[in-house]
Amino acid sequence: MNKTDAFYNTVPEEQETIINVDYAGSKVSIYTSKKSIYERISKKIGQPTNTYYTDKKISGANWIIPFSDKKSITSILSRPTLIGNIK
């Protein structure tokens, strides 16, 4: 996320992260509208495949990872990345 990009202030009840495993297409798709998850995934595997905007602010993003990229899939599908540190 560039410093010029602001994140849309989505209410917590509407924030979500969706993981879709497409066996026929041999890919994993991860969508999130939660800023902290967006930042963690971006830090681990880079910029999203698609970024969604509301009022010129980021409101969500989607990463599509092929099955062949096992390192990225393993990195993303972990509790610290998807949930964070449980206190």
MMTF fields as JSON, N, C-alpha, C and O atoms, coordinates in Angstrom:
{
  "mmtfVersion": "1.0.0",
  "mmtfProducer": "UNKNOWN",
  "numBonds": 347,
  "numAtoms": 348,
  "numGroups": 87,
  "numChains": 1,
  "numModels": 1,
  "chainsPerModel": [1],
  "groupsPerChain": [87],
  "chainIdList": ["A"],
  "bondAtomList": [4, 2, 8, 6, 12, 10, 16, 14, 20, 18, 24, 22, 28, 26, 32, 30, 36, 34, 40, 38, 44, 42, 48, 46, 52, 50, 56, 54, 60, 58, 64, 62, 68, 66, 72, 70, 76, 74, 80, 78, 84, 82, 88, 86, 92, 90, 96, 94, 100, 98, 104, 102, 108, 106, 112, 110, 116, 114, 120, 118, 124, 122, 128, 126, 132, 130, 136, 134, 140, 138, 144, 142, 148, 146, 152, 150, 156, 154, 160, 158, 164, 162, 168, 166, 172, 170, 176, 174, 180, 178, 184, 182, 188, 186, 192, 190, 196, 194, 200, 198, 204, 202, 208, 206, 212, 210, 216, 214, 220, 218, 224, 222, 228, 226, 232, 230, 236, 234, 240, 238, 244, 242, 248, 246, 252, 250, 256, 254, 260, 258, 264, 262, 268, 266, 272, 270, 276, 274, 280, 278, 284, 282, 288, 286, 292, 290, 296, 294, 300, 298, 304, 302, 308, 306, 312, 310, 316, 314, 320, 318, 324, 322, 328, 326, 332, 330, 336, 334, 340, 338, 344, 342],
  "bondOrderList": [1, 1, 1, 1, 1, 1, 1, 1, 1, 1, 1, 1, 1, 1, 1, 1, 1, 1, 1, 1, 1, 1, 1, 1, 1, 1, 1, 1, 1, 1, 1, 1, 1, 1, 1, 1, 1, 1, 1, 1, 1, 1, 1, 1, 1, 1, 1, 1, 1, 1, 1, 1, 1, 1, 1, 1, 1, 1, 1, 1, 1, 1, 1, 1, 1, 1, 1, 1, 1, 1, 1, 1, 1, 1, 1, 1, 1, 1, 1, 1, 1, 1, 1, 1, 1, 1],
  "groupList": [{"groupName": "MET", "atomNameList": ["N", "CA", "C", "O"], "elementList": ["N", "C", "C", "O"], "formalChargeList": [0, 0, 0, 0], "bondAtomList": [1, 0, 2, 1, 3, 2], "bondOrderList": [1, 1, 2], "singleLetterCode": "M", "chemCompType": "L-PEPTIDE LINKING"}, {"groupName": "ASN", "atomNameList": ["N", "CA", "C", "O"], "elementList": ["N", "C", "C", "O"], "formalChargeList": [0, 0, 0, 0], "bondAtomList": [1, 0, 2, 1, 3, 2], "bondOrderList": [1, 1, 2], "singleLetterCode": "N", "chemCompType": "L-PEPTIDE LINKING"}, {"groupName": "LYS", "atomNameList": ["N", "CA", "C", "O"], "elementList": ["N", "C", "C", "O"], "formalChargeList": [0, 0, 0, 0], "bondAtomList": [1, 0, 2, 1, 3, 2], "bondOrderList": [1, 1, 2], "singleLetterCode": "K", "chemCompType": "L-PEPTIDE LINKING"}, {"groupName": "THR", "atomNameList": ["N", "CA", "C", "O"], "elementList": ["N", "C", "C", "O"], "formalChargeList": [0, 0, 0, 0], "bondAtomList": [1, 0, 2, 1, 3, 2], "bondOrderList": [1, 1, 2], "singleLetterCode": "T", "chemCompType": "L-PEPTIDE LINKING"}, {"groupName": "ASP", "atomNameList": ["N", "CA", "C", "O"], "elementList": ["N", "C", "C", "O"], "formalChargeList": [0, 0, 0, 0], "bondAtomList": [1, 0, 2, 1, 3, 2], "bondOrderList": [1, 1, 2], "singleLetterCode": "D", "chemCompType": "L-PEPTIDE LINKING"}, {"groupName": "ALA", "atomNameList": ["N", "CA", "C", "O"], "elementList": ["N", "C", "C", "O"], "formalChargeList": [0, 0, 0, 0], "bondAtomList": [1, 0, 2, 1, 3, 2], "bondOrderList": [1, 1, 2], "singleLetterCode": "A", "chemCompType": "L-PEPTIDE LINKING"}, {"groupName": "PHE", "atomNameList": ["N", "CA", "C", "O"], "elementList": ["N", "C", "C", "O"], "formalChargeList": [0, 0, 0, 0], "bondAtomList": [1, 0, 2, 1, 3, 2], "bondOrderList": [1, 1, 2], "singleLetterCode": "F", "chemCompType": "L-PEPTIDE LINKING"}, {"groupName": "TYR", "atomNameList": ["N", "CA", "C", "O"], "elementList": ["N", "C", "C", "O"], "formalChargeList": [0, 0, 0, 0], "bondAtomList": [1, 0, 2, 1, 3, 2], "bondOrderList": [1, 1, 2], "singleLetterCode": "Y", "chemCompType": "L-PEPTIDE LINKING"}, {"groupName": "VAL", "atomNameList": ["N", "CA", "C", "O"], "elementList": ["N", "C", "C", "O"], "formalChargeList": [0, 0, 0, 0], "bondAtomList": [1, 0, 2, 1, 3, 2], "bondOrderList": [1, 1, 2], "singleLetterCode": "V", "chemCompType": "L-PEPTIDE LINKING"}, {"groupName": "PRO", "atomNameList": ["N", "CA", "C", "O"], "elementList": ["N", "C", "C", "O"], "formalChargeList": [0, 0, 0, 0], "bondAtomList": [1, 0, 2, 1, 3, 2], "bondOrderList": [1, 1, 2], "singleLetterCode": "P", "chemCompType": "L-PEPTIDE LINKING"}, {"groupName": "GLU", "atomNameList": ["N", "CA", "C", "O"], "elementList": ["N", "C", "C", "O"], "formalChargeList": [0, 0, 0, 0], "bondAtomList": [1, 0, 2, 1, 3, 2], "bondOrderList": [1, 1, 2], "singleLetterCode": "E", "chemCompType": "L-PEPTIDE LINKING"}, {"groupName": "GLN", "atomNameList": ["N", "CA", "C", "O"], "elementList": ["N", "C", "C", "O"], "formalChargeList": [0, 0, 0, 0], "bondAtomList": [1, 0, 2, 1, 3, 2], "bondOrderList": [1, 1, 2], "singleLetterCode": "Q", "chemCompType": "L-PEPTIDE LINKING"}, {"groupName": "ILE", "atomNameList": ["N", "CA", "C", "O"], "elementList": ["N", "C", "C", "O"], "formalChargeList": [0, 0, 0, 0], "bondAtomList": [1, 0, 2, 1, 3, 2], "bondOrderList": [1, 1, 2], "singleLetterCode": "I", "chemCompType": "L-PEPTIDE LINKING"}, {"groupName": "GLY", "atomNameList": ["N", "CA", "C", "O"], "elementList": ["N", "C", "C", "O"], "formalChargeList": [0, 0, 0, 0], "bondAtomList": [1, 0, 2, 1, 3, 2], "bondOrderList": [1, 1, 2], "singleLetterCode": "G", "chemCompType": "PEPTIDE LINKING"}, {"groupName": "SER", "atomNameList": ["N", "CA", "C", "O"], "elementList": ["N", "C", "C", "O"], "formalChargeList": [0, 0, 0, 0], "bondAtomList": [1, 0, 2, 1, 3, 2], "bondOrderList": [1, 1, 2], "singleLetterCode": "S", "chemCompType": "L-PEPTIDE LINKING"}, {"groupName": "ARG", "atomNameList": ["N", "CA", "C", "O"], "elementList": ["N", "C", "C", "O"], "formalChargeList": [0, 0, 0, 0], "bondAtomList": [1, 0, 2, 1, 3, 2], "bondOrderList": [1, 1, 2], "singleLetterCode": "R", "chemCompType": "L-PEPTIDE LINKING"}, {"groupName": "TRP", "atomNameList": ["N", "CA", "C", "O"], "elementList": ["N", "C", "C", "O"], "formalChargeList": [0, 0, 0, 0], "bondAtomList": [1, 0, 2, 1, 3, 2], "bondOrderList": [1, 1, 2], "singleLetterCode": "W", "chemCompType": "L-PEPTIDE LINKING"}, {"groupName": "LEU", "atomNameList": ["N", "CA", "C", "O"], "elementList": ["N", "C", "C", "O"], "formalChargeList": [0, 0, 0, 0], "bondAtomList": [1, 0, 2, 1, 3, 2], "bondOrderList": [1, 1, 2], "singleLetterCode": "L", "chemCompType": "L-PEPTIDE LINKING"}],
  "groupTypeList": [0, 1, 2, 3, 4, 5, 6, 7, 1, 3, 8, 9, 10, 10, 11, 10, 3, 12, 12, 1, 8, 4, 7, 5, 13, 14, 2, 8, 14, 12, 7, 3, 14, 2, 2, 14, 12, 7, 10, 15, 12, 14, 2, 2, 12, 13, 11, 9, 3, 1, 3, 7, 7, 3, 4, 2, 2, 12, 14, 13, 5, 1, 16, 12, 12, 9, 6, 14, 4, 2, 2, 14, 12, 3, 14, 12, 17, 14, 15, 9, 3, 17, 12, 13, 1, 12, 2],
  "groupIdList": [1, 2, 3, 4, 5, 6, 7, 8, 9, 10, 11, 12, 13, 14, 15, 16, 17, 18, 19, 20, 21, 22, 23, 24, 25, 26, 27, 28, 29, 30, 31, 32, 33, 34, 35, 36, 37, 38, 39, 40, 41, 42, 43, 44, 45, 46, 47, 48, 49, 50, 51, 52, 53, 54, 55, 56, 57, 58, 59, 60, 61, 62, 63, 64, 65, 66, 67, 68, 69, 70, 71, 72, 73, 74, 75, 76, 77, 78, 79, 80, 81, 82, 83, 84, 85, 86, 87],
  "secStructList": [7, 7, 6, 6, 7, 7, 5, 7, 7, 7, 7, 4, 4, 4, 7, 7, 3, 3, 3, 3, 3, 3, 6, 6, 6, 6, 3, 3, 3, 3, 3, 3, 7, 7, 2, 2, 2, 2, 2, 2, 2, 2, 2, 2, 2, 7, 1, 7, 1, 3, 3, 3, 3, 3, 6, 6, 3, 3, 3, 3, 3, 3, 3, 3, 3, 3, 6, 6, 7, 2, 2, 2, 2, 2, 2, 2, 1, 1, 2, 2, 2, 2, 6, 7, 7, 7, 7],
  "xCoordList": [0.85, 0.0, 0.894, 1.767, 0.686, 1.443, 0.987, -0.149, 1.886, 1.514, 0.405, -0.306, 0.255, -0.814, -2.163, -3.209, -2.145, -3.393, -3.936, -3.238, -5.164, -5.82, -6.766, -7.266, -6.998, -7.893, -9.263, -9.378, -10.295, -11.669, -12.038, -11.68, -12.733, -13.097, -14.369, -15.462, -14.217, -15.347, -15.675, -14.771, -16.945, -17.332, -16.913, -16.978, -16.483, -15.984, -16.955, -16.514, -18.247, -19.225, -19.242, -19.74, -18.718, -18.723, -17.355, -17.226, -16.344, -15.014, -14.974, -15.536, -14.293, -14.256, -12.991, -12.358, -12.648, -11.585, -12.133, -12.619, -12.052, -12.604, -11.487, -10.743, -11.381, -10.395, -11.153, -12.032, -10.808, -11.46, -10.391, -9.44, -10.554, -9.631, -10.31, -11.332, -9.733, -10.263, -9.435, -8.373, -9.933, -9.191, -9.112, -8.071, -10.176, -10.177, -9.192, -8.511, -9.123, -8.217, -6.835, -5.951, -6.639, -5.353, -4.843, -3.702, -5.733, -5.339, -6.102, -7.174, -5.519, -6.145, -6.417, -5.547, -7.623, -7.997, -8.278, -9.035, -7.669, -7.88, -8.363, -7.705, -9.516, -10.089, -10.168, -10.536, -9.824, -10.004, -10.431, -10.063, -11.209, -11.579, -11.085, -11.458, -10.26, -9.717, -8.304, -7.45, -8.059, -6.787, -5.592, -4.588, -5.675, -4.528, -4.175, -2.995, -5.177, -4.935, -4.338, -3.406, -4.861, -4.336, -2.844, -2.044, -2.482, -1.081, -0.195, 0.917, -0.671, 0.139, 0.35, 1.459, -0.711, -0.575, 0.32, 1.175, 0.133, 0.966, 2.432, 3.301, 2.706, 4.089, 4.701, 5.885, 3.885, 4.39, 4.532, 5.542, 3.544, 3.605, 3.492, 3.506, 3.382, 3.351, 1.954, 0.975, 1.9, 0.663, -0.416, -0.116, -1.678, -2.788, -2.985, -2.533, -3.662, -4.019, -5.047, -4.955, -6.022, -7.057, -7.21, -7.163, -7.393, -7.659, -8.986, -9.232, -9.841, -11.166, -11.21, -10.669, -11.861, -11.899, -13.325, -14.241, -13.497, -14.738, -14.361, -13.536, -14.936, -14.612, -13.103, -12.543, -12.46, -11.024, -10.124, -8.946, -10.685, -9.917, -10.017, -11.023, -8.982, -8.983, -10.06, -10.083, -10.943, -11.981, -11.836, -12.553, -10.912, -10.679, -9.65, -9.293, -9.18, -8.188, -8.291, -8.792, -7.806, -7.864, -6.508, -5.934, -6.014, -4.779, -5.149, -5.917, -4.611, -4.809, -3.434, -2.509, -3.324, -2.041, -2.163, -3.012, -1.334, -1.391, -0.87, -0.019, -1.386, -0.939, 0.571, 1.18, 1.182, 2.628, 3.444, 4.619, 2.829, 3.524, 3.26, 2.575, 3.814, 3.562, 4.041, 3.403, 5.152, 5.708, 4.725, 4.496, 4.152, 3.194, 1.923, 1.395, 1.433, 0.213, 0.441, -0.393, 1.575, 1.891, 2.026, 1.572, 2.638, 2.833, 1.509, 1.324, 0.602, -0.676, -1.64, -2.337, -1.689, -2.647, -2.106, -1.909, -1.876, -1.399, -2.2, -2.664, -2.36, -3.125, -2.566, -3.349, -1.253, -0.766, -1.076, -1.318, -1.067, -1.36, -2.846, -3.209, -3.694, -5.123, -5.861, -6.87, -5.375, -6.081, -5.267, -5.828, -3.963, -3.107, -2.775, -3.098, -2.138, -1.775, -2.969, -3.575, -3.297, -4.427, -3.948, -2.947, -4.667, -4.253, -5.107, -4.9],
  "yCoordList": [-1.171, 0.0, 1.232, 1.366, 2.115, 3.355, 4.287, 4.209, 5.168, 6.099, 7.042, 7.606, 7.214, 8.074, 7.359, 8.006, 6.027, 5.26, 5.226, 4.829, 5.639, 5.569, 4.38, 3.975, 3.838, 2.696, 3.182, 3.97, 2.71, 3.085, 2.599, 1.485, 3.404, 3.078, 2.228, 2.737, 0.939, -0.001, -0.358, -0.6, -0.392, -0.753, -2.196, -3.031, -2.509, -3.859, -4.987, -6.069, -4.763, -5.805, -6.18, -7.25, -5.338, -5.595, -5.998, -6.27, -6.043, -6.461, -7.982, -8.692, -8.466, -9.909, -10.312, -9.505, -11.568, -12.18, -13.502, -14.324, -13.704, -14.898, -15.631, -15.038, -16.928, -17.772, -18.758, -19.474, -18.793, -19.686, -20.555, -20.045, -21.873, -22.813, -23.324, -24.006, -22.988, -23.395, -24.573, -24.39, -25.779, -26.985, -27.126, -27.524, -26.814, -26.939, -25.948, -26.276, -24.743, -23.719, -23.756, -22.995, -24.638, -24.785, -23.464, -23.063, -22.789, -21.514, -21.257, -21.813, -20.404, -19.953, -18.466, -17.712, -18.048, -16.641, -16.165, -16.795, -15.061, -14.495, -13.062, -12.245, -12.766, -11.421, -10.932, -11.687, -9.672, -9.086, -7.627, -6.922, -7.203, -5.793, -5.237, -4.132, -5.993, -5.585, -5.051, -5.742, -3.845, -3.166, -3.945, -4.085, -4.449, -5.143, -6.406, -6.724, -7.127, -8.326, -7.924, -8.569, -6.878, -6.354, -6.05, -6.426, -5.372, -5.0, -6.217, -6.274, -7.196, -8.399, -9.213, -9.676, -9.388, -10.158, -9.411, -10.023, -8.108, -7.321, -7.407, -7.475, -7.404, -7.487, -8.851, -8.943, -9.909, -11.26, -11.6, -12.18, -11.253, -11.684, -10.551, -10.807, -9.33, -8.212, -7.694, -8.038, -6.871, -6.181, -7.149, -8.187, -6.8, -7.668, -7.714, -6.833, -8.749, -8.894, -7.831, -7.231, -7.6, -6.578, -5.77, -6.318, -4.471, -3.595, -2.901, -2.423, -2.847, -2.251, -0.95, -0.853, 0.053, 1.388, 1.839, 1.519, 2.586, 3.268, 4.695, 4.895, 5.668, 7.079, 7.328, 8.051, 6.732, 6.885, 6.344, 6.694, 5.493, 4.844, 3.337, 2.835, 2.619, 1.171, 0.581, 0.864, -0.234, -0.869, -2.387, -3.072, -2.913, -4.347, -4.708, -3.897, -5.947, -6.42, -7.928, -8.629, -8.411, -9.831, -10.277, -9.632, -11.371, -11.989, -13.335, -14.087, -13.651, -14.947, -15.61, -15.093, -16.763, -17.448, -18.834, -19.623, -19.143, -20.474, -21.538, -21.257, -22.75, -23.862, -24.047, -24.503, -23.699, -23.889, -22.99, -23.262, -21.92, -21.007, -21.455, -20.774, -22.599, -23.217, -22.357, -22.326, -21.665, -20.823, -19.71, -19.469, -19.04, -17.962, -18.499, -17.898, -19.626, -20.211, -20.582, -20.291, -21.227, -21.611, -20.377, -20.381, -19.342, -18.108, -17.43, -16.926, -17.425, -16.738, -17.538, -16.962, -18.838, -19.66, -20.029, -21.203, -19.015, -19.221, -18.338, -17.264, -18.79, -18.031, -16.625, -15.676, -16.442, -15.082, -14.119, -12.934, -14.627, -13.758, -13.416, -12.257, -14.41, -14.204, -13.661, -12.971, -13.96, -13.527, -12.538, -11.632, -12.695, -11.827, -12.482, -13.647, -11.738, -12.262, -12.235, -11.188, -13.385, -13.495, -13.102, -13.621, -12.188, -11.69, -12.27, -11.96],
  "zCoordList": [0.0, 0.0, 0.0, 0.857, -0.939, -0.988, 0.122, 0.589, 0.538, 1.598, 1.154, 1.986, -0.167, -0.672, -0.668, -0.735, -0.591, -0.561, 0.861, 1.794, 1.014, 2.309, 2.298, 1.248, 3.455, 3.559, 4.001, 4.94, 3.325, 3.635, 5.035, 5.418, 5.779, 7.161, 7.179, 7.431, 6.913, 6.921, 8.37, 9.169, 8.706, 10.071, 10.344, 9.442, 11.575, 11.89, 11.536, 11.15, 11.657, 11.359, 9.881, 9.529, 9.022, 7.587, 7.047, 5.853, 7.888, 7.451, 7.351, 8.185, 6.306, 6.098, 5.354, 4.673, 5.503, 4.726, 4.215, 4.992, 2.899, 2.268, 1.54, 0.759, 1.807, 1.141, 0.271, 0.749, -1.007, -1.958, -2.611, -3.203, -2.499, -3.137, -4.397, -4.331, -5.548, -6.844, -7.347, -7.942, -7.099, -7.48, -9.0, -9.525, -9.704, -11.164, -11.795, -12.766, -11.241, -11.759, -11.129, -11.524, -10.147, -9.439, -8.878, -9.114, -8.12, -7.525, -6.235, -5.997, -5.418, -4.176, -4.337, -4.773, -3.987, -4.047, -2.624, -1.885, -2.255, -0.926, -1.092, -1.736, -0.507, -0.517, 0.921, 1.82, 1.135, 2.464, 2.347, 1.408, 3.319, 3.436, 4.774, 5.17, 5.451, 6.757, 6.556, 6.0, 6.999, 6.767, 7.312, 6.613, 8.53, 9.123, 8.344, 8.189, 7.852, 7.05, 5.703, 5.223, 5.1, 3.84, 3.976, 3.119, 5.051, 5.258, 5.487, 4.962, 6.265, 6.517, 5.245, 4.978, 4.462, 3.225, 2.237, 1.596, 2.107, 1.197, 1.578, 0.709, 2.868, 3.336, 3.001, 2.677, 3.084, 2.84, 1.359, 0.96, 0.537, -0.87, -1.884, -3.089, -1.435, -2.378, -2.68, -2.017, -3.687, -4.044, -4.515, -5.104, -4.25, -4.653, -6.163, -6.894, -6.607, -8.012, -8.394, -9.465, -7.52, -7.721, -6.446, -5.345, -6.598, -5.462, -5.729, -6.836, -4.711, -4.844, -4.066, -2.964, -4.647, -4.054, -3.797, -4.555, -2.717, -2.392, -2.015, -1.124, -2.66, -2.415, -2.497, -1.673, -3.484, -3.758, -2.644, -2.564, -1.792, -0.723, -0.907, -1.408, -0.505, -0.638, 0.279, 1.477, -0.284, 0.527, 0.545, 1.275, -0.256, -0.268, -1.32, -2.175, -1.237, -2.199, -2.352, -1.473, -3.491, -3.811, -4.352, -5.23, -3.824, -4.311, -4.908, -4.308, -6.084, -6.702, -6.776, -7.403, -6.123, -6.002, -6.639, -6.225, -7.633, -8.243, -7.275, -6.431, -7.405, -6.556, -6.622, -5.654, -7.749, -7.915, -6.987, -6.739, -6.471, -5.553, -4.11, -3.347, -3.763, -2.461, -1.3, -0.248, -1.479, -0.409, -0.019, 1.167, -1.01, -0.724, -0.08, 0.856, -0.578, -0.009, 1.448, 2.306, 1.731, 3.11, 3.999, 5.143, 3.484, 4.241, 4.58, 5.687, 3.628, 3.817, 4.689, 5.525, 4.509, 5.246, 6.627, 6.942, 7.427, 8.791, 9.742, 9.358, 10.974, 11.955, 12.186, 12.206, 12.36, 12.59, 11.445, 11.673, 10.226, 9.079, 8.999, 8.8, 9.151, 8.943, 10.158, 10.009, 11.353, 12.563, 13.37, 13.987, 13.375, 14.171, 15.49, 15.719, 16.343, 17.651, 18.583, 18.808, 19.114, 20.031, 21.417, 21.911, 22.035, 23.347, 24.446, 25.619]
}
